[in-house]
Amino acid sequence: MHISKEMMQEKEKSITVQEKKEQRTSYPPREGEQFRPRVIVKFRDYVELPYEDRAEEYIRKFQLGPWDQLVKEFPGISLRRLYTVLSTEGIRALVDKAIELDQTYRPPNFLTYFVIDCPSDIGDEALAKALSSWKIVQEAYIDQPAEDPTVNASDDPRSANQGYLNAAPGGINARYAWLSAGGDGAGQRIIDLEQGWTLNHEDLVAHGASILFGTLVNTSRFHGTAVLGEITASDNTVGVVGIVPNVASINVVSHSGSTSNIPNGILATIIQLDFGNVLLLEVQINLLPCETVPACFDAIRLATALGIVVVEAGGNGATDLDTFTDASGRQVLNRGSVDFKDSGAIMVGAASSTVPHSRLNFSNLGSRIDCYAWGENVDTSASDTSGSTTLYTSTFNGTSSASPIITGAALAVQGEAQANLGFRFSPKRLRAILSNPATGTLSSNPAVDRIGVMPDLQSIISTMLQLAPDIFIRDFVGDIGDPHTGAVSASPDIILRPAPVANPQVTLGAGSGTENSNTLGDQAETGHDDYIYVRVLNRGNRAATNVLATVYWSPVATLVTPNLWTLVGSITIPSVPSGNILTVSDAIVWPSAAIPAPGHFCFVGLINSVDDPAPSPTDFLNWNNFVSFIRENNNVTWRNFNVVSSSPSPGGDPADYVELPFIFPGAPDIARRMQLEVVARLPEGAKALLEVPLYLLDAMQERSPFVKVDEKRGVALLPINPHGRHLFGEVLLPALSQAKLKLLVHIPEDERKHAYEVFVRQLYEHQEVGRVTWSLHTLGISNPV
C-alpha cells in the first residue's frame, strides 16, 4: 500500500506540534531500557509510513490494516520506531552508500521496522500471530532476551595459559603476526556489541574505551571484560596480553539484554566504523546466532555491505544450523539450500583447546559456520558485578571465548594488509581468507564437527598475503616451495665439497649456471676436513635476515627420523633477498674426526629465521608433524651422500653386485604398519635382490622357491624386478625400530658405461613418507642422490 506525500502532509496537519512532542517524549529511547515483552513488526517494503512513534495513526487514517480491531483485542499497544539512533535521512544515506559499495546488496526498507511494547496483561505471542495475518506485514515476531553466549564448561581440562596465541595447530599464531608491521592491530578499530564490561580494568584502561550506545549491565561485566581481554589486553607488565594489543580504537555497544536493541546498536556502530573495521557480535538468541532474528540480519547485512567486517558468535545450542528454519519454513542458514541468506558475517563455532581440536558438544554447527577457535580454558581478563579491575580467569569458554579469537585474527590480517599493502580487505574477502582450509587448522573430524577452520596467521601472512619472508630449501630440482609429491631426498641445495670454495655465491649461486645442478658435490672424503654449503631461496615480499642453516647427517634410511640425526653444524646467512634469488651460505666446516666411517648417508637440512621459523628436531617426534613436514614444510630437506663408494659382493651370492645398505625405520611414536617399494630402471640383463632380516620375511609376503634364505646370517634374499616397481606387503614396525636392509644390484659389464637409477621408498597408508635414491655410475659405483 503506497501512501502519497500529499496524504501524509494532510495527516500531519491533524496532529498538533504539542501532540507530536508529547508522543515522542512519552517513549524514551530504546537503548536505555532493560528487556521487557515486545513484538517486532516489519511491514512490507512497499508500505511507506512516516518513520515516527505512533505511526498507527496513519494505519488507522488510511485504513491500511484493522488497527482498531487489534487495539480492542490488545488494549494499550502502540507502534514505535525500532531504529532511533539515526534520522530517516541518516538511514537512507547509509543504504545508498551500501548500494554503491556492494553491487550485490539488495536492501530491505529499514523504515518499515517498528516495535510494540506489550502491557503485562496481554499475550505477546497472540499479538505477533494477529499481526502476521495482515497482508501488509512481512514479519511479526516476539522480541527475545539477548544473552551472552557462554556455557558452564569449568570442568573441562585446562591447557597452558593463552595457548590460543601460540603456533598452529594449537592456536592462531598471534605471536608470529606481532613480528611484522600491523600484525598487532595497529591502525585498526573494533567495536564489541554485548551488554557489560569493566572498561577501566588494569589490562584495558589504556585503550580509553567508551560505551557508544545502551546501558551497562553489571551482571555481564565478567563476560565483556573477558572478551576484550582476549582481543586487546595491553602489552604491559600485568595480566595477559591481547591478540592485537595495539589497536587504534576499541569501543563498546550494549543491547541491555533485549534483542530489539541489537539492530539499533549495529547502526550505532556503523556510523563509527570505516571500511574494513570490525564489529563483534557477542550475543546469542535462544542459543542461536543473532542473525536468526530478521531485524538483526538486515542490520548485519547493511554493515557488511558498507564494508564493515562482522564477527558473529555461532551460539551454544548444539544445533545443526543447516536444519534451522525461519517462520516461513526456509533453511536460511543452510548454504546448500535455495533459501540460504548470507548476512556476510563471519560466524564462529567452538572447539576444544587441545590438539586435535574437536567441536565442543554445546557448539552450534553446520555449513554456515566459517571458523572455530578455543571454546574452553581461555586465559583472559575478568571482572565482577562491582567492577573489579584486577581479576583474571583461565576458564572463559563457549562461542563467547571463540569469537574474540577470530576477531583478533581478523584485526591482525587487516593490520598486516593496511601496513604492507595500503588497504584493508572487504568483509567477503576477509571471510574467505580466515576460513580457507589451506591456511587454517582443520578440526579433528571436519565432516562431523562442521565448524570450519581455525586461522593460522603465519600461514595466511606468509602464503596468502605473502607479507613476510618465505625462505625455502629445495627437495629436488624444480621444487618451488609448495607442498608436493616429488622426491624428498634429492635436494640440490646441500653441497658437499672436499675443499673450500673461494666465492660460494659466484660459484654456486644465482647467475653461476649451476643453479639447477644436483651433482655439485655428494661425496665426502675421509682423512681431511670437508665443507658444506647450503643454498636457499626467498619467495616472500621482503628480505629475510640472519637465516640460520643447520645440517645433520644420518645413516641412509627410507624414513629419516630424528633419533638417527647427528649434528654437523650451523651457519648464518646475513640476508636472503626476495624474488627467488638463489643465495649461498659460507662453508660449514665438517672436521675429519667427525666424519662417519665409509658408507652411505643422508643429510638433513633445516633453515630458520625469525619471520619464517623452521621446525625443530622435537617437532618430528610427533608422527602427524613428521608426515606433514616431509612435503608441506619448505624449511626442511634431505639429501643422500657417500663418504666412500662401496661395491663388495655379498658372501655366497653372484659376484659383481653393488651393495646398497639402508635402514627401514619404525615411526618415532608408536608401532605402525609400513610398506617398502623398490623402483628400478636398469638395462637388459641386470639383476636386483633385496636382503631383509628373516623376521620381516613373512610379513612382506615373499615366501617362494625363488627366495634364498641364509639361516646362519638371519637374512633372506628376495628377487626384485630390475625394470619396474616391486611393492612388498605391510610390515608392523615397532616404534624407533631400525631394520637393516640391503639392495643388491648387478649391471652387465658391457652396460656399465651408462648411469642408472634405482630407489626405495617407504609408504604409510599408501602415502610416501621417505625414500632413498641411488644413481649407479661407471664400474658399479653407487652414489645416492
JOCORNOR-V932977 format. One record per backbone hydrogen bond with DSSP energy under -1.0 kcal/mol. NH is the residue of the N-H (numbers start at 1). CO is the residue of the C=O. E is the energy in kcal/mol with one decimal. If there is no record, write none. Layout:
# JOCORNOR-V932977
NH/CO/E
NH/CO/E
This chain:
# JOCORNOR-V932977
8/4/-1.9
9/5/-2.6
10/6/-2.2
11/7/-1.9
12/8/-2.5
13/9/-1.6
15/12/-1.5
20/16/-2.2
21/17/-2.3
22/18/-2.5
23/19/-2.9
24/20/-2.5
25/21/-2.2
26/22/-1.4
32/29/-1.4
33/30/-2.0
39/116/-2.1
40/141/-3.0
41/114/-2.6
42/139/-3.4
43/112/-2.5
44/136/-3.0
47/44/-2.2
52/50/-1.9
54/79/-3.5
57/54/-1.6
58/55/-1.4
59/55/-1.3
60/56/-2.8
61/57/-2.4
62/58/-2.5
64/59/-2.0
67/65/-2.6
70/66/-1.9
71/67/-2.5
72/68/-1.9
73/69/-1.6
74/70/-2.3
77/74/-1.1
80/115/-2.0
82/113/-1.6
91/87/-2.3
92/88/-2.2
93/89/-2.2
94/90/-1.8
95/91/-2.2
96/92/-2.5
97/93/-2.1
98/94/-2.4
99/95/-2.4
100/96/-1.8
101/97/-2.1
102/98/-2.8
105/102/-1.7
110/108/-1.2
112/109/-1.5
113/110/-1.4
114/41/-2.8
115/80/-2.9
116/39/-2.7
118/37/-2.0
122/119/-1.9
127/123/-1.9
128/124/-2.5
129/125/-2.0
130/126/-2.3
131/127/-2.4
132/128/-2.0
134/131/-1.9
137/134/-1.1
138/42/-2.8
139/42/-1.9
141/40/-2.3
143/38/-2.5
146/257/-1.5
147/284/-2.5
150/148/-2.4
153/151/-1.2
156/153/-1.8
163/160/-1.6
165/162/-1.8
166/163/-1.5
171/167/-1.5
172/164/-2.3
173/166/-3.0
175/165/-1.8
177/173/-1.4
178/174/-1.8
179/176/-1.7
180/177/-1.4
183/180/-1.8
185/182/-1.9
188/185/-2.2
190/249/-2.0
191/278/-1.9
192/251/-2.1
193/280/-3.0
194/253/-2.0
201/198/-1.6
202/389/-2.6
204/201/-2.1
205/201/-2.8
207/204/-2.1
208/205/-1.5
212/252/-3.2
217/195/-3.1
220/217/-1.9
221/218/-1.9
224/220/-2.3
225/221/-2.3
226/222/-2.0
227/223/-2.2
228/224/-2.4
229/225/-1.9
230/226/-1.9
231/227/-1.6
232/228/-3.4
233/229/-1.5
234/203/-2.5
236/234/-1.6
242/233/-2.7
243/230/-2.4
244/231/-3.0
246/184/-2.2
247/244/-1.0
248/188/-1.6
249/188/-1.6
251/190/-1.9
252/210/-2.6
253/192/-2.5
254/213/-3.1
255/194/-2.7
258/255/-2.0
259/144/-2.3
261/258/-1.4
262/259/-1.9
265/261/-2.6
266/262/-2.7
267/263/-2.2
268/264/-2.1
269/265/-1.4
270/266/-2.4
271/267/-1.5
272/269/-1.7
273/269/-1.4
276/307/-3.4
277/274/-2.3
278/189/-2.2
279/309/-3.2
280/191/-2.7
281/311/-3.1
282/193/-1.9
283/281/-1.3
284/147/-2.3
285/288/-2.6
288/285/-1.4
292/289/-1.8
293/290/-1.9
297/293/-2.5
298/294/-2.6
299/295/-1.7
300/296/-2.7
301/297/-2.9
302/298/-1.9
303/299/-2.0
304/300/-2.5
305/301/-2.2
306/302/-1.5
307/304/-1.4
308/303/-2.4
309/277/-2.8
311/279/-2.7
312/346/-3.0
313/281/-2.0
314/348/-2.3
318/362/-2.7
321/365/-3.3
323/320/-2.0
326/330/-2.1
329/326/-2.3
332/330/-1.7
334/331/-1.2
337/334/-2.2
340/337/-1.5
341/332/-2.4
346/310/-3.3
348/312/-2.2
349/371/-2.6
351/373/-2.4
352/358/-2.5
360/350/-1.8
363/360/-1.8
364/315/-2.1
365/319/-2.4
366/450/-2.5
369/366/-1.4
370/347/-2.0
371/347/-1.9
372/453/-1.4
373/349/-1.2
375/351/-3.1
378/396/-2.0
380/393/-2.5
382/391/-2.2
387/384/-2.0
393/380/-2.7
396/378/-1.8
398/375/-2.6
400/149/-1.5
402/398/-1.5
403/399/-2.3
406/402/-1.7
407/403/-2.3
408/404/-2.7
409/405/-2.1
410/406/-2.4
411/407/-2.3
412/408/-2.2
413/409/-2.4
414/410/-2.4
415/411/-2.4
416/412/-2.5
417/413/-2.6
418/414/-2.6
419/415/-2.5
420/416/-2.2
421/417/-2.8
422/417/-1.1
430/426/-2.9
431/427/-2.3
432/428/-1.9
433/429/-2.0
434/430/-2.7
435/431/-1.9
439/436/-1.5
441/454/-3.1
444/357/-3.5
448/445/-1.3
449/445/-3.6
450/446/-1.9
453/370/-1.3
454/441/-2.1
456/439/-2.0
457/172/-2.8
460/456/-2.5
461/457/-2.9
462/458/-2.5
463/459/-2.4
464/459/-1.1
465/460/-3.0
467/461/-3.4
472/537/-2.5
473/634/-2.2
479/476/-2.2
490/475/-1.3
491/638/-1.7
495/533/-2.9
496/521/-1.9
497/531/-3.2
507/503/-2.5
508/504/-3.0
509/505/-1.5
510/582/-1.7
512/509/-2.0
517/514/-1.9
524/642/-3.0
530/590/-2.3
531/497/-2.9
532/588/-2.2
533/495/-2.6
535/493/-2.3
536/583/-2.6
537/472/-2.4
539/470/-2.4
544/576/-2.4
546/574/-2.4
547/573/-2.4
548/608/-3.1
549/571/-3.1
550/606/-2.9
551/569/-2.7
552/604/-2.7
553/566/-2.8
554/602/-2.5
556/600/-1.3
558/663/-2.4
561/559/-1.7
564/561/-2.3
565/562/-1.5
566/553/-2.1
568/551/-2.8
569/551/-1.6
571/549/-2.2
573/547/-3.4
576/544/-2.9
580/538/-2.8
583/536/-2.8
585/534/-2.5
588/532/-2.8
590/530/-3.1
594/591/-1.7
601/641/-3.1
602/554/-3.1
603/639/-4.1
604/552/-2.4
605/637/-2.4
606/550/-2.7
607/635/-2.2
608/548/-2.2
619/616/-1.4
621/618/-1.3
622/619/-1.1
626/622/-2.7
627/623/-2.7
628/624/-2.1
629/625/-3.1
630/626/-1.7
632/628/-3.1
637/605/-2.0
639/603/-2.1
640/489/-1.4
641/601/-2.7
642/522/-2.6
643/599/-2.7
653/650/-2.2
658/745/-3.6
660/743/-2.7
662/741/-2.5
663/556/-2.1
664/739/-3.3
666/737/-2.2
672/733/-1.7
674/731/-3.0
675/763/-2.1
677/761/-2.2
678/726/-2.4
679/759/-3.1
680/724/-2.4
681/757/-1.8
682/722/-2.2
686/683/-2.0
687/746/-2.0
689/744/-2.6
690/718/-2.3
691/742/-3.3
692/716/-2.3
694/714/-2.1
696/693/-1.8
697/694/-1.1
700/696/-2.0
701/698/-1.5
702/697/-1.3
707/704/-1.8
708/717/-2.0
710/715/-3.0
714/710/-1.4
715/710/-1.8
716/692/-2.3
717/708/-3.2
718/690/-2.7
720/688/-2.6
726/678/-2.0
728/676/-2.7
729/700/-1.5
731/674/-3.1
733/672/-2.5
736/667/-2.6
737/734/-1.8
739/664/-1.5
741/662/-2.7
742/691/-1.8
743/660/-2.6
744/689/-3.1
745/658/-2.3
746/687/-2.9
751/748/-2.1
752/749/-1.3
754/751/-1.3
756/776/-2.1
758/774/-2.2
759/679/-2.7
760/772/-2.6
761/677/-2.7
762/770/-3.1
763/675/-2.7
764/767/-2.7
767/764/-1.5
769/762/-2.7
772/760/-2.8
774/758/-3.2
775/783/-2.1
776/756/-3.6
777/781/-2.8
780/777/-1.4
781/778/-1.3
783/775/-2.3
785/773/-2.2
